[in-house]
Amino acid sequence: MEAEPSTSEVTATALGEWPGSDPFEAERVIRGELGNPHLPFLAALPDRGPGSDALGRTLAMLVELPFDLQPHGWRLVAHPGKDQRRAESALSSDINALGDIAGAEEAPAGRIKIHLRGPLSLAANVHLHAGERALLDSGARREIYESLAVGAARLVQRVAAVSRGAAVVVQLDEPDADAILAGRIPTASGYRTLRALDRREATDAWGLVHEALRSAGTVQTVLALPPDDVVLDAALSSPAEALCLGVPGISGRQWERLAEAVEAGRELWTSVLPAAEPLPQVSALVNCILDPWRRIGLPLSALGALTLVPDGSLARLSPATARLALTRLTQAADALNQVRAEG
């Protein structure tokens, strides 16, 4: 794996969702709080309803896979309809808002992040026309992987075009990867579970999307994963330059694996701030990182491989609290950078 050079500074960002329904206000606050060296992001606003949720937003950038919304969830269909147009319109509005805000900045951010559902979790949560999950059908899975790779690459190009030369980072969210690889995803009826997906297919799917993203100019692909041994093994076999996991759930053995990855040049995004009130103090966030970091023997100089993120969606919070969450994260990153410099 050839990793991008580290910024050598601890940085902060968020997973991507934001409260409210105004994309201009969202981008104004996000870019104000996450100035260099931190990582602003293209916000998703699930409060706007279907099409702005995690799945609908990702479906909106697929290529040649029309979809609609049914009572049981999002479904692949033969022809586009109003649900697809609504999702695509919301995504375009978000990109336009980003362009307007970035265009008015005197010193635009050097990087921008976008987030999507990863190929496994997308296949597990989108249904075929008959109602079953696409994960059940190998042909449907392959079509989703390929469409996601092409669509994600096009999205990178759209975002780069309005971001005034910012380098694009892509976060692939795989919240269901552990259940998918363990065979715990229920069928549409709920009476049984789908067969476990082969770990090699998972790695290949991530590799396919990663290759398309790199060809489109992405500087880093981040896999956001549950802290599961099988999932972690599969992710470490992928070409993703960074992994994102929730610190409270990482076991001692997994920390050792992650330490090896950091020493090999991979970056680590750590979910340290619960997306719930009251928000923890900066000292608690710093200790959440330093305690396991020192326990496994990683040098303080390696802290520059870290990016701090919330442990969950900021859309659950009020706009004021979401803004405060970004402030806490950047303050924690600054504190860790000071520890790193003094160490």
Secondary structure by P-SEA (a helix, b strand, c coil): ccccccccccccccccccccccaaaaaaaaaaaccccccccccccccccccccaaaaaaaacccbbbbbccccccccccccaaaaaaaaaaaaaaaaaaaaaaaccccccbbbbbcccaaaaaacccccccccccccaaaaaaaaaaaaaaaaaaaaaaaaaccccbbbbbbbccaaaaaaaccccccccccccccccaaaaaaaaaaaaaaaaaacccbbbbbccccaaaaaaaaaccccccccccccccaaaaaaaaaaaaabbbbbbbccccccccccaaaaaaacaaaaaaacccccccccbbbbcccccccccaaaaaaaaaaaaaaaaaaaaaaaac
